[in-house]
Amino acid sequence: MLIKASEVAELLTTDEQTVIKWVRKEKLPATLVRGSYRINRVDLLEWATEHGITVPPELFAAAEADIHYPTLTEALTAGGIHCNVQGTDKLSVLKNVVSLLKLPPQMDPDFLLQVLLAREALGTTAVGRGIAIPHVRNPILLQNKPEPAITLCFLANPIDFGALDGEPVRILFLLTSPTVKVHLHLLSKLSYALHDEEFRGVLGRACDPEGILGAAQRFDQPKRK
């Protein structure tokens, strides 16, 4: 839910001009709607926490209610499943993966590639068994992106990512999220699925988007007690 700058000012016991200054100079995420700023409660909560600004308890409850936690199937559908992604090394593969992302106009793909490569320089994002989950130190948060996504890429050529098990990577998952909480939700969903032998078996066969989405649906159902 988006709220007005005046409503933010009331919540944080300040004035509207201060909130507008935060948007323009302090990078408080906001969207222009008919000439006035609108702010997502979740973005406000995260920004205020990062900047040491006290927020009222009711904002936590309201922000939690605003968050949509997608299922694994929804996230994979939003990000897409791509077969035969080209590349002969980390650089070329990641460049081609970034080109497949549905990025908002304000997101610079070259900058995203740069931070992904910087993260790889710190240590491999390969998790073993031919799978990698490239990411930056902080989640890739895309403002004004309507839906979180997991982009799944099957590589045309296995690439050495320096995995601990020594196996070259042939499958990449890249997460993009509007908030940190959604990023952690997606990561836990994906990690759980990758520990499932049946799901890994589907991934181990030829790139089959329909079959993968069908297998992912098992993790969308509530756990039986």
C-alpha angles and dihedrals in degrees: 000000000000119000131194124258088245090056091050089051090052093048093050095038095240135107129276094245090059090053091050089050089052089053095048101037109015098046098244101169112246141156125223111233115181091333099313131092123255120192130201113233092225092051089048092051093050093044093048091048092051091050096047094247116150114237127196117255092243090065090062092054093045093047092050089053090052095056119100112204106201124214119244090254092051092050093048091047091051094048098038133225112256126195130205097012107186129231141115100210141013094277097052094041095050091045090055092044091052090050089060095055120105094233124179115248094255093057113095108218092202091056091048090051090050094054092046090053091046089054091050089052089059093054141318121287090203110121097192136260091073095301131120132182104200113201142147126253089262117039117269099257115191115196117213090017107136097211139025115239146195112209113203119200129186109204123227089217126031109245129208107241094167093255116186091237090052093236116137116240121253100159126057129188116193120189125207120182141174093222141021092244092055090047091055090046092053092045093052091047092050094044091051092050093048090056090057112097095209093051092048088050091057090049090049093061126072117305103282113167094185093048093047093051089048091052091047091057090073089070093051093069122089113260115258116239 
